[in-house]
Amino acid sequence: MKFFFLSFLFFALDKVSKYIINLKLLIGDKIEITSFFNIVNYKNTGFIFGIFSEIPYMLYLIINIFLFIIVMYILLKLYFENSRLLLPLSLITGGGIGNLIERFFYHGVTDFIDCLLYTSDAADE
């Protein structure tokens, strides 16, 4: 029961944070926090990092639902095998449900965390 409660809590936090971003920033607007961390309103119409963003919408939905069912099965199996994974699995589940709902209703997911782990300047040193 804790798993479902925490998943719902993280789902709600996901929706509230994306609502605030969409309320305060237009698509493409950016708030620079540090040299490597920014808040940017971006609509991801594909999967991970925007891949497959050009496929037909119905195929996109079918693939999303199929992948969601597989991932939920794996996450629940992991949780019931090791309850110490409660927090990370609840985070993944809450965010995944939020993303699935956004894909269904808005044809894309609001992404807003832009974290640059290295720059080309740092790689040259």
RAUR-V563050 format. One line per field, one symbol per residue. ss: DSSP state (H for helix, E for strand, - for the rest). burial: + if it has 24 or more other ideal C-beta (glycine too) atoms within 12 Angstrom, else -. Layout:
BEGIN
ss: ???
burial: ???
END
This chain:
BEGIN
ss: -HHHHHHHHHHHHHHHHHHHHHHH-----EEE----EEEEEEEE---HHH------HHHHHHHHHHHHHHHHHHHHHHHHH-HHHHHHHHHHHHHHHHHHHHHHHH--EEEEEEE----HHHHH-
burial: --+--++--++--++-++--++--+-------------+++++++-+------------+---+---+---+--++--+------+--+++++++++++++++----+++++-+-----------
END
